[in-house]
Amino acid sequence: MSFIQRELERVVTKLQAGPLADDERGQLYAVQQALLWASEPTGFKAPYDMIMRTNIPADLEDCPAGNGHSASSDNLDRHAC
């Protein structure tokens, strides 16, 4: 398992562990996005673009940040909000 995958697993575990403050959840999703992009830059939105919400497809504009999607190795949804 790579260092990136190990960190992704830690983030997913924390996200699934229970209630989080909104700011903590947002930070964890930002970390998750950065790690996913680092592991596969052509398959995921760049961290800056995701955080700054630039160039978002119309169908994702109103997606909530904390929708429960995880980045476990079995569930990498590249276009989920």
N, C-alpha and C positions, 0 to 999 in steps of 0.2 A: 504494500500500500504506500502510495506516495505521501509526501508531507502535505500536499494540497488536499488530497482525499481525506487524510486524517483530520485536517482542520475542518473540512466540510462536514464530516461526521460529527465533530464536536458541536458545530453550529446547529445542525439538524436536531441533535439530541437536546440541546438547550431550547430550541423552538418548540419541540414537541413535549417538553417536560411539564409545562403548565403555564399558568397565566404570567404574562410579562407586562411591564410598563410599556406604553406606546413608544417611548424613545429607545428603550432597550430592544424592542422588536424591530424597530426601524434600523438600528445599528446592526443587528444580526443579519437582517436581509441585505444590507449594503455589503457586509463582509461576505455573505454567501454569493452575492452577484459578482464581486471582485474575484473570488476564488474560482467560480465557475468560468468566468471569462479567462482567467489565467490558465486554466486547464484546457480550454478549447476556445480561443479567441474568435474563430469564425462561426461558432455555434451559439454564442451568447452576446447580448448587448454589452458594450464596454461599460465599466463601472461609472465613469463620469456621465455618460449618456443616460444611464439608468437613474442615477441620483439626481441629475439636473432635469430629468424627464424630457430630453430633447429627442426629436425624431421618433416619437411614439406613434405606432400605427393607430389609426382612428378607432379600431375595435378594442384597443387596450387603454385608451385615454382615461376612462372612468374606473379602471380596475383598482380595488383597494390594495394597499401594499401588503397587508397581513392576511392573505387569503387562505393560509394553511398549506400551500404547496411546499413540498420539501425538495431537497436536492440530494436525497439518498441515491446511492449508486443504482438502485432499482427504479427510481422515479425522477429522471432528469427531464423535466418539461421545459424546453427551451423557450417557449413562447407564452408560458403561463404568466399571469399577472401576479 
